[in-house]
């Protein structure tokens, strides 16, 4: 898997990077926001794409 398709997902509550994912940057121009489980907060929270 190429590194230019990889993105990091950061928790909006505790600001920690928990997940890595991939996206097609040619078709999706906006930042990705997913609702995932944060093991540090112990809740389901929004995780947004970081730079």
FENHU-V712727 format. One record per backbone hydrogen bond with DSSP energy under -0.5 kcal/mol. NH is the residue of the N-H (numbers start at 1). CO is the residue of the C=O. If there is no record, write none. Layout:
# FENHU-V712727
nh:NH co:CO
nh:NH co:CO
This chain:
# FENHU-V712727
nh:5 co:2
nh:6 co:3
nh:7 co:21
nh:9 co:19
nh:10 co:48
nh:11 co:16
nh:12 co:46
nh:15 co:11
nh:18 co:9
nh:18 co:16
nh:19 co:9
nh:21 co:7
nh:23 co:5
nh:25 co:23
nh:27 co:24
nh:28 co:24
nh:29 co:27
nh:34 co:47
nh:36 co:34
nh:36 co:45
nh:38 co:43
nh:39 co:37
nh:42 co:38
nh:43 co:38
nh:45 co:36
nh:45 co:43
nh:47 co:34
nh:48 co:10
nh:49 co:32
nh:50 co:8
